[in-house]
Amino acid sequence: MNNDRLEGDAANLPSSKSPNLTKPNSKSNIGTIISKEFKRFFSDRTLLFTTVIMPGLLIYVIYTLMGSFMYDNIDEEIAKIEDQTEFVSPLTAEEQALYDSLGTVLYEAEQAQLSEQRTQQEQQELGAVLGNLIPLLIIMLIFSGCMTVGPTAIAGEKERGTIATLLVTPMRRSELAIGKIVSLSCFALLSGLSSFLGIILSLPKMIQGDSVELPSNLYGSGDLLIILLVISCTVLIIISGISLISAWAKDVKTAGTMVTPFMLVIMLASITPMIGQAPNEAYYLVPLYNSAQVLASVFSFRINLTAVLITIGSNLCYTALAIWGLTKMFNSEKIMFTK
């Protein structure tokens, strides 16, 4: 971008010394950026479908099909346990004579005990499976949604030259950074919510065994709230990282190439629940790793509220740090106008 073009763009814009722009309204500027990005996003039907509709639809279909297969394996394990389970009668030798008259009651008690053991075993098996698979699926789908909207919103504007118009307007660069990250996070969050909705709708089909039904309210409202909060802060972390990379890249293609190492980091973090739990609470300060571990703990029925608070708080701090970094990059002509 040459200086003549920048000067020409600036000449067509209101001067920062105009009476109504002497004290720019931060909220208005941020709202303008967000409105611009929303208009671009919702006017693109393909982008809307791939980002919002497709993730939840894929999860619903995959998890519904997975439910019957998973329970075939679980039923085999439960059958082995039942074969080894022997009901021990509490009756003494003297009371044995009464056993015949109480046979029906004892039989029902035995079946109730076995049914409870079976339900607990199924819940544990289900929690282990969901805790390993769902964090990976959610985080990768969130990343996919962020990749769809992130590079085009920043690197795309650099490539088209429209970023110059934004940078010469009388607004703080921090307002531009906040507007970009907030709007892009909203789009990626829609993708995360779509994934979340797909999981919730598919859970009843996953938790119904062939012979024993687990309660449909396996996860309470508190569990769902934690999942939603973790998904939200994970979206902020991922979109912040992609925004920084996109601001550094000269075009969308370069941004996609530069994001590849970041994608590998996200994949490694999302599979950590399959390897094991976090050794101590300090590990929940590690971004993305903490999100995967907290999601796994919720779905496997071992929530640690301290870990949840550390995860949400640290991720918000990292997002604020990313906004500061993006502001610095917007202030650098060398970065923003390098071809």
Rosetta blueprint (number, residue, H / E / L):
1 M L
2 N L
3 N H
4 D H
5 R H
6 L H
7 E H
8 G H
9 D H
10 A H
11 A H
12 N L
13 L L
14 P L
15 S L
16 S L
17 K L
18 S L
19 P H
20 N H
21 L H
22 T L
23 K L
24 P L
25 N L
26 S H
27 K H
28 S H
29 N H
30 I H
31 G H
32 T H
33 I H
34 I H
35 S H
36 K H
37 E H
38 F H
39 K H
40 R H
41 F H
42 F H
43 S L
44 D L
45 R H
46 T H
47 L H
48 L H
49 F H
50 T H
51 T H
52 V H
53 I H
54 M H
55 P H
56 G H
57 L H
58 L H
59 I H
60 Y H
61 V H
62 I H
63 Y H
64 T H
65 L H
66 M H
67 G H
68 S H
69 F H
70 M H
71 Y H
72 D H
73 N H
74 I H
75 D H
76 E H
77 E H
78 I H
79 A H
80 K H
81 I H
82 E H
83 D H
84 Q H
85 T L
86 E L
87 F L
88 V L
89 S L
90 P L
91 L L
92 T L
93 A L
94 E H
95 E H
96 Q H
97 A H
98 L H
99 Y L
100 D L
101 S L
102 L L
103 G H
104 T H
105 V H
106 L H
107 Y H
108 E H
109 A H
110 E H
111 Q H
112 A H
113 Q H
114 L H
115 S H
116 E H
117 Q H
118 R H
119 T H
120 Q H
121 Q H
122 E H
123 Q H
124 Q H
125 E H
126 L H
127 G H
128 A H
129 V H
130 L H
131 G H
132 N H
133 L H
134 I H
135 P H
136 L H
137 L H
138 I H
139 I H
140 M H
141 L H
142 I H
143 F H
144 S H
145 G H
146 C H
147 M H
148 T H
149 V H
150 G H
151 P H
152 T H
153 A H
154 I H
155 A H
156 G H
157 E H
158 K H
159 E H
160 R H
161 G L
162 T L
163 I H
164 A H
165 T H
166 L H
167 L H
168 V L
169 T L
170 P L
171 M L
172 R L
173 R H
174 S H
175 E H
176 L H
177 A H
178 I H
179 G H
180 K H
181 I H
182 V H
183 S H
184 L H
185 S H
186 C H
187 F H
188 A H
189 L H
190 L H
191 S H
192 G H
193 L H
194 S H
195 S H
196 F H
197 L H
198 G H
199 I H
200 I H
201 L H
202 S H
203 L H
204 P H
205 K H
206 M H
207 I L
208 Q E
209 G L
210 D L
211 S L
212 V L
213 E E
214 L L
215 P L
216 S L
217 N L
218 L L
219 Y L
220 G L
221 S H
222 G H
223 D H
224 L H
225 L H
226 I H
227 I H
228 L H
229 L H
230 V H
231 I H
232 S H
233 C H
234 T H
235 V H
236 L H
237 I H
238 I H
239 I H
240 S H
241 G H
242 I H
243 S H
244 L H
245 I H
246 S H
247 A H
248 W H
249 A L
250 K L
251 D L
252 V H
253 K H
254 T H
255 A H
256 G H
257 T H
258 M H
259 V H
260 T H
261 P H
262 F H
263 M H
264 L H
265 V H
266 I H
267 M H
268 L H
269 A H
270 S H
271 I L
272 T H
273 P H
274 M H
275 I H
276 G L
277 Q L
278 A L
279 P L
280 N L
281 E H
282 A H
283 Y H
284 Y H
285 L H
286 V L
287 P L
288 L L
289 Y H
290 N H
291 S H
292 A H
293 Q H
294 V H
295 L H
296 A H
297 S H
298 V H
299 F H
300 S L
301 F L
302 R L
303 I L
304 N L
305 L H
306 T H
307 A H
308 V H
309 L H
310 I H
311 T H
312 I H
313 G H
314 S H
315 N H
316 L H
317 C H
318 Y H
319 T H
320 A H
321 L H
322 A H
323 I H
324 W H
325 G H
326 L H
327 T H
328 K H
329 M H
330 F H
331 N L
332 S L
333 E H
334 K H
335 I H
336 M H
337 F L
338 T L
339 K L
